[in-house]
Amino acid sequence: MAVEALIVAPHATRRETQWRVSNADIAMLGNMAIKKRSSGGRPSKGLRHSFDVKLDIPRAEKLVELIELLGTNGVDYLSPIIAEHLDAIDLDDFRNQEALPIAKAS
């Protein structure tokens, strides 16, 4: 019994092509092992979640220049700033907010 899987290209839009993959292709992918670097490398920081942020062009250019001057990257520069901001927030202050008594327009 042939099984086909539909694989969508990363970042594909609805107009972009989808590929059909056969059982043989799936079996081949299943036999491929992920190779771990034997030379070490950077230690894992654990599970992470990615967020996309869109800045206006002048701020984006300023950020790019800043991280180049500091010799770092955007993730290493922005992560501690965001973490410090989030650590200072008490979610209970937001969870217990009541709706403002705004009269409905008739």
C-alpha positions as a LaTeX table, in Angstrom:
\begin{tabular}{lrrr}
\hline
Residue & $x$ (\AA) & $y$ (\AA) & $z$ (\AA) \\
\hline
Met1 & 0.00 & 0.00 & 0.00 \\
Ala2 & 1.59 & 3.27 & $-1.10$ \\
Val3 & 1.45 & 6.17 & 1.28 \\
Glu4 & 2.13 & 9.71 & 0.15 \\
Ala5 & 2.98 & 12.62 & 2.37 \\
Leu6 & 2.59 & 16.23 & 1.39 \\
Ile7 & 5.58 & 18.38 & 2.28 \\
Val8 & 5.33 & 22.15 & 2.09 \\
Ala9 & 8.45 & 24.18 & 1.49 \\
Pro10 & 9.58 & 26.27 & 4.49 \\
His11 & 7.95 & 29.69 & 4.46 \\
Ala12 & 5.77 & 28.57 & 1.56 \\
Thr13 & 2.72 & 30.55 & 0.60 \\
Arg14 & $-0.41$ & 28.96 & $-0.80$ \\
Arg15 & 0.77 & 29.78 & $-4.30$ \\
Glu16 & 4.10 & 28.02 & $-3.89$ \\
Thr17 & 4.71 & 24.43 & $-4.87$ \\
Gln18 & 4.13 & 21.44 & $-2.63$ \\
Trp19 & 6.05 & 18.21 & $-3.15$ \\
Arg20 & 4.74 & 14.67 & $-3.00$ \\
Val21 & 6.96 & 12.22 & $-1.15$ \\
Ser22 & 6.65 & 8.45 & $-1.60$ \\
Asn23 & 7.13 & 5.62 & 0.93 \\
Ala24 & 10.67 & 5.11 & $-0.40$ \\
Asp25 & 11.51 & 8.76 & 0.23 \\
Ile26 & 10.06 & 8.61 & 3.75 \\
Ala27 & 11.98 & 5.39 & 4.46 \\
Met28 & 15.19 & 7.00 & 3.24 \\
Leu29 & 14.61 & 10.02 & 5.49 \\
Gly30 & 13.86 & 7.73 & 8.42 \\
Asn31 & 17.24 & 6.01 & 8.02 \\
Met32 & 19.16 & 9.27 & 8.03 \\
Ala33 & 20.70 & 9.92 & 11.41 \\
Ile34 & 21.26 & 13.37 & 12.81 \\
Lys35 & 24.97 & 13.83 & 13.22 \\
Lys36 & 26.17 & 15.42 & 16.42 \\
Arg37 & 29.23 & 17.59 & 16.31 \\
Ser38 & 32.12 & 15.66 & 17.76 \\
Ser39 & 34.22 & 18.79 & 18.16 \\
Gly40 & 31.97 & 20.20 & 20.88 \\
Gly41 & 30.58 & 23.56 & 19.96 \\
Arg42 & 28.34 & 25.89 & 21.87 \\
Pro43 & 26.36 & 24.26 & 24.69 \\
Ser44 & 22.60 & 24.16 & 24.37 \\
Lys45 & 20.56 & 26.88 & 26.09 \\
Gly46 & 17.58 & 24.54 & 26.31 \\
Leu47 & 14.19 & 24.85 & 24.64 \\
Arg48 & 13.48 & 28.20 & 23.07 \\
His49 & 10.56 & 29.87 & 21.32 \\
Ser50 & 11.17 & 32.16 & 18.36 \\
Phe51 & 9.41 & 35.51 & 17.88 \\
Asp52 & 9.56 & 37.73 & 14.81 \\
Val53 & 9.79 & 41.44 & 15.48 \\
Lys54 & 9.41 & 44.05 & 12.76 \\
Leu55 & 11.07 & 47.37 & 13.48 \\
Asp56 & 10.80 & 50.51 & 11.42 \\
Ile57 & 13.81 & 50.96 & 9.14 \\
Pro58 & 15.69 & 53.64 & 11.14 \\
Arg59 & 15.51 & 51.57 & 14.36 \\
Ala60 & 16.41 & 48.36 & 12.54 \\
Glu61 & 19.45 & 50.02 & 10.98 \\
Lys62 & 20.47 & 51.40 & 14.38 \\
Leu63 & 20.11 & 47.96 & 15.98 \\
Val64 & 22.14 & 46.28 & 13.23 \\
Glu65 & 24.91 & 48.85 & 13.57 \\
Leu66 & 24.89 & 48.52 & 17.38 \\
Ile67 & 25.20 & 44.74 & 17.38 \\
Glu68 & 27.99 & 44.95 & 14.79 \\
Leu69 & 29.85 & 47.49 & 16.95 \\
Leu70 & 29.41 & 45.26 & 20.00 \\
Gly71 & 30.53 & 42.17 & 18.07 \\
Thr72 & 27.44 & 40.19 & 19.00 \\
Asn73 & 24.19 & 39.14 & 17.35 \\
Gly74 & 20.57 & 40.20 & 17.75 \\
Val75 & 19.54 & 37.22 & 19.85 \\
Asp76 & 22.38 & 37.56 & 22.35 \\
Tyr77 & 21.86 & 41.32 & 22.57 \\
Leu78 & 18.04 & 41.41 & 22.80 \\
Ser79 & 17.32 & 38.29 & 24.88 \\
Pro80 & 18.66 & 39.67 & 28.19 \\
Ile81 & 16.86 & 42.98 & 27.65 \\
Ile82 & 13.53 & 41.24 & 27.03 \\
Ala83 & 14.11 & 38.77 & 29.89 \\
Glu84 & 14.77 & 41.62 & 32.34 \\
His85 & 11.64 & 43.44 & 31.19 \\
Leu86 & 9.47 & 40.31 & 31.47 \\
Asp87 & 10.90 & 39.43 & 34.90 \\
Ala88 & 9.77 & 42.85 & 36.17 \\
Ile89 & 6.14 & 42.25 & 35.11 \\
Asp90 & 3.60 & 40.78 & 37.54 \\
Leu91 & 1.04 & 38.97 & 35.37 \\
Asp92 & $-1.54$ & 39.13 & 38.16 \\
Asp93 & $-1.70$ & 42.89 & 37.59 \\
Phe94 & $-2.92$ & 42.16 & 34.07 \\
Arg95 & $-5.07$ & 39.12 & 34.86 \\
Asn96 & $-7.19$ & 40.96 & 37.42 \\
Gln97 & $-8.00$ & 43.98 & 35.31 \\
Glu98 & $-11.68$ & 44.69 & 34.92 \\
Ala99 & $-13.29$ & 46.09 & 31.81 \\
Leu100 & $-13.79$ & 49.83 & 31.84 \\
Pro101 & $-17.44$ & 50.89 & 32.22 \\
Ile102 & $-17.93$ & 52.38 & 28.75 \\
Ala103 & $-21.52$ & 53.06 & 27.72 \\
Lys104 & $-22.56$ & 51.53 & 24.41 \\
Ala105 & $-23.52$ & 53.98 & 21.70 \\
Ser106 & $-27.11$ & 53.48 & 20.59 \\
\hline
\end{tabular}
